[in-house]
Amino acid sequence: NSSCFYSGRAQDIWSLGVTLYAFVYGVVPFWDSYVIALHKKIKNDAVNFPKTPVISKSLKLLILNLLKKDPGLRLMLNEIKEHDWVTQNGHYPMPSEATNCKLITVTNEEIQNCVRNMPHLDTLILIKFMVNRRRFGNPFK
């Protein structure tokens, strides 16, 4: 059982599954207003698929394999890139890393010019306050 270890990548894959599910259905696959109950649902409940929209078997399998309870059984990124739903049954393969990823060099001038102005202190305080409260509306309005 792979559930005894923590893997940031496996967690990212699970998050990708939640995001894909939310894009398709407009809701997240697990929900509860209480965090402890939500964790219990994530850990124990099966993924339920609403009747609409109707999705392909391939997309359903992709989502299920991204949301596997055991992190060691989730798809790896290379498997996702080759998945039938992603490539439309091999008709549109993802480009290889060699052709898609290029090393770029950043000059000292670009580094010096990347920040042109600093926000005011009150803006920084507001941003820090919003991040700490995990709410991104202005709390002072």
FIPALUM-808547 format. One record per residue (C-alpha): x, z, y; residue number from 1; residue in one letter. Coordinates in Angstrom, 3 decimals. Example, Ala and Ser with C-alpha at 12.3 -4.5 7.8 and 13.67 -1.06 7.14 Angstrom:
BEGIN
+----------+----------+----------+-----+------+
!        X !        Z !        Y !  nr ! rest !
+----------+----------+----------+-----+------+
!   12.300 !    7.800 !   -4.500 !   1 !    A !
!   13.670 !    7.140 !   -1.060 !   2 !    S !
+----------+----------+----------+-----+------+
This chain:
BEGIN
+----------+----------+----------+-----+------+
!        X !        Z !        Y !  nr ! rest !
+----------+----------+----------+-----+------+
!    0.000 !    0.000 !    0.000 !   1 !    N !
!    1.501 !   -1.104 !    3.313 !   2 !    S !
!   -0.646 !    1.219 !    5.420 !   3 !    S !
!    2.051 !    3.897 !    5.418 !   4 !    C !
!    4.261 !    2.061 !    7.908 !   5 !    F !
!    3.777 !    0.941 !   11.483 !   6 !    Y !
!    4.347 !   -2.672 !   12.419 !   7 !    S !
!    3.950 !   -3.824 !   16.001 !   8 !    G !
!    3.702 !   -7.426 !   14.814 !   9 !    R !
!    0.972 !   -6.608 !   12.316 !  10 !    A !
!   -0.873 !   -4.770 !   15.079 !  11 !    Q !
!   -0.519 !   -7.829 !   17.329 !  12 !    D !
!   -1.958 !  -10.013 !   14.545 !  13 !    I !
!   -4.904 !   -7.622 !   14.196 !  14 !    W !
!   -5.419 !   -7.766 !   17.979 !  15 !    S !
!   -5.362 !  -11.561 !   17.756 !  16 !    L !
!   -8.135 !  -11.335 !   15.156 !  17 !    G !
!  -10.219 !   -9.086 !   17.409 !  18 !    V !
!   -9.652 !  -11.463 !   20.333 !  19 !    T !
!  -10.584 !  -14.550 !   18.313 !  20 !    L !
!  -13.725 !  -12.801 !   17.024 !  21 !    Y !
!  -14.637 !  -11.843 !   20.604 !  22 !    A !
!  -14.089 !  -15.415 !   21.836 !  23 !    F !
!  -16.380 !  -16.750 !   19.109 !  24 !    V !
!  -19.149 !  -14.122 !   19.227 !  25 !    Y !
!  -18.851 !  -12.569 !   22.675 !  26 !    G !
!  -18.569 !   -9.060 !   21.204 !  27 !    V !
!  -15.830 !   -7.138 !   19.418 !  28 !    V !
!  -16.023 !   -6.714 !   15.620 !  29 !    P !
!  -16.031 !   -2.902 !   15.806 !  30 !    F !
!  -17.640 !   -0.785 !   18.495 !  31 !    W !
!  -18.548 !    2.806 !   19.170 !  32 !    D !
!  -18.665 !    4.765 !   22.399 !  33 !    S !
!  -16.696 !    7.592 !   20.772 !  34 !    Y !
!  -13.035 !    6.891 !   20.051 !  35 !    V !
!  -12.905 !    8.899 !   16.823 !  36 !    I !
!  -15.990 !    7.128 !   15.460 !  37 !    A !
!  -14.508 !    3.781 !   16.523 !  38 !    L !
!  -11.269 !    4.523 !   14.646 !  39 !    H !
!  -13.299 !    5.454 !   11.571 !  40 !    K !
!  -15.232 !    2.156 !   11.755 !  41 !    K !
!  -12.027 !    0.153 !   12.174 !  42 !    I !
!  -10.480 !    1.904 !    9.186 !  43 !    K !
!  -13.482 !    1.828 !    6.840 !  44 !    N !
!  -16.096 !   -0.753 !    7.825 !  45 !    D !
!  -16.095 !   -4.378 !    6.731 !  46 !    A !
!  -16.128 !   -7.114 !    9.358 !  47 !    V !
!  -19.695 !   -8.305 !    9.900 !  48 !    N !
!  -20.374 !  -11.819 !   11.132 !  49 !    F !
!  -23.499 !  -12.428 !   13.239 !  50 !    P !
!  -25.809 !  -15.245 !   12.113 !  51 !    K !
!  -25.133 !  -17.193 !   15.304 !  52 !    T !
!  -23.117 !  -19.035 !   16.181 !  53 !    P !
!  -22.617 !  -20.534 !   12.746 !  54 !    V !
!  -18.887 !  -20.869 !   12.101 !  55 !    I !
!  -16.878 !  -22.796 !    9.544 !  56 !    S !
!  -15.704 !  -21.155 !    6.342 !  57 !    K !
!  -12.152 !  -21.835 !    7.502 !  58 !    S !
!  -12.607 !  -19.909 !   10.774 !  59 !    L !
!  -14.302 !  -17.036 !    8.961 !  60 !    K !
!  -11.391 !  -16.781 !    6.505 !  61 !    L !
!   -8.885 !  -16.881 !    9.361 !  62 !    L !
!  -10.621 !  -14.010 !   11.164 !  63 !    I !
!  -10.909 !  -11.987 !    7.941 !  64 !    L !
!   -7.207 !  -12.499 !    7.179 !  65 !    N !
!   -6.234 !  -11.447 !   10.703 !  66 !    L !
!   -8.366 !   -8.289 !   10.438 !  67 !    L !
!   -7.218 !   -7.122 !    6.985 !  68 !    K !
!   -7.128 !   -3.327 !    6.808 !  69 !    K !
!   -3.711 !   -3.315 !    5.124 !  70 !    D !
!   -1.160 !   -4.589 !    7.685 !  71 !    P !
!    1.052 !   -5.904 !    4.890 !  72 !    G !
!   -1.709 !   -8.262 !    3.751 !  73 !    L !
!   -2.448 !   -9.798 !    7.166 !  74 !    R !
!   -1.371 !  -13.336 !    7.874 !  75 !    L !
!    2.064 !  -13.826 !    9.389 !  76 !    M !
!    2.471 !  -15.912 !   12.535 !  77 !    L !
!    3.895 !  -18.888 !   10.626 !  78 !    N !
!    0.859 !  -18.778 !    8.290 !  79 !    E !
!   -1.499 !  -18.721 !   11.271 !  80 !    I !
!    0.247 !  -21.742 !   12.801 !  81 !    K !
!   -0.297 !  -23.652 !    9.536 !  82 !    E !
!   -3.858 !  -22.430 !    8.888 !  83 !    H !
!   -6.475 !  -25.130 !    8.219 !  84 !    D !
!   -8.667 !  -24.024 !   11.122 !  85 !    W !
!   -5.763 !  -24.015 !   13.595 !  86 !    V !
!   -4.476 !  -27.439 !   12.501 !  87 !    T !
!   -7.919 !  -28.907 !   11.777 !  88 !    Q !
!   -7.050 !  -29.370 !    8.107 !  89 !    N !
!   -3.555 !  -30.617 !    8.890 !  90 !    G !
!   -4.661 !  -33.330 !   11.326 !  91 !    H !
!   -3.132 !  -31.532 !   14.328 !  92 !    Y !
!   -0.100 !  -29.529 !   13.196 !  93 !    P !
!    1.514 !  -27.121 !   15.632 !  94 !    M !
!    4.845 !  -28.337 !   17.042 !  95 !    P !
!    7.927 !  -26.780 !   15.505 !  96 !    S !
!    9.858 !  -24.143 !   17.426 !  97 !    E !
!   12.775 !  -26.566 !   17.705 !  98 !    A !
!   10.659 !  -29.088 !   19.615 !  99 !    T !
!    8.480 !  -26.595 !   21.475 ! 100 !    N !
!   10.943 !  -23.911 !   22.626 ! 101 !    C !
!   13.711 !  -24.696 !   25.047 ! 102 !    K !
!   16.307 !  -22.313 !   26.398 ! 103 !    L !
!   16.090 !  -22.070 !   30.155 ! 104 !    I !
!   18.703 !  -20.720 !   32.494 ! 105 !    T !
!   17.804 !  -18.704 !   35.542 ! 106 !    V !
!   20.145 !  -18.906 !   38.508 ! 107 !    T !
!   21.091 !  -15.963 !   40.708 ! 108 !    N !
!   19.325 !  -17.701 !   43.591 ! 109 !    E !
!   16.080 !  -17.829 !   41.594 ! 110 !    E !
!   16.424 !  -14.145 !   40.788 ! 111 !    I !
!   16.998 !  -13.283 !   44.454 ! 112 !    Q !
!   13.965 !  -15.323 !   45.540 ! 113 !    N !
!   11.517 !  -14.244 !   42.829 ! 114 !    C !
!   10.127 !  -11.343 !   44.875 ! 115 !    V !
!    9.441 !  -12.300 !   48.445 ! 116 !    R !
!    7.590 !   -9.247 !   49.693 ! 117 !    N !
!    6.976 !   -5.763 !   48.449 ! 118 !    M !
!    3.449 !   -4.401 !   48.449 ! 119 !    P !
!    2.734 !   -1.443 !   50.660 ! 120 !    H !
!    3.098 !    2.007 !   49.161 ! 121 !    L !
!   -0.675 !    2.520 !   49.114 ! 122 !    D !
!   -1.058 !   -0.623 !   46.989 ! 123 !    T !
!    1.504 !    0.676 !   44.483 ! 124 !    L !
!   -0.272 !    4.039 !   44.337 ! 125 !    I !
!   -3.611 !    2.288 !   43.725 ! 126 !    L !
!   -2.132 !    0.169 !   40.919 ! 127 !    I !
!   -0.564 !    3.209 !   39.251 ! 128 !    K !
!   -3.853 !    5.126 !   39.568 ! 129 !    F !
!   -5.822 !    2.262 !   37.990 ! 130 !    M !
!   -3.339 !    1.887 !   35.112 ! 131 !    V !
!   -3.375 !    5.623 !   34.388 ! 132 !    N !
!   -7.196 !    5.718 !   34.366 ! 133 !    R !
!   -7.355 !    2.392 !   32.479 ! 134 !    R !
!   -9.938 !    1.102 !   34.910 ! 135 !    R !
!   -9.188 !   -1.856 !   37.075 ! 136 !    F !
!  -11.818 !   -1.549 !   39.778 ! 137 !    G !
!  -10.850 !    0.025 !   43.089 ! 138 !    N !
!  -11.789 !    3.718 !   42.696 ! 139 !    P !
!  -11.725 !    4.271 !   46.457 ! 140 !    F !
!  -14.550 !    1.871 !   47.324 ! 141 !    K !
+----------+----------+----------+-----+------+
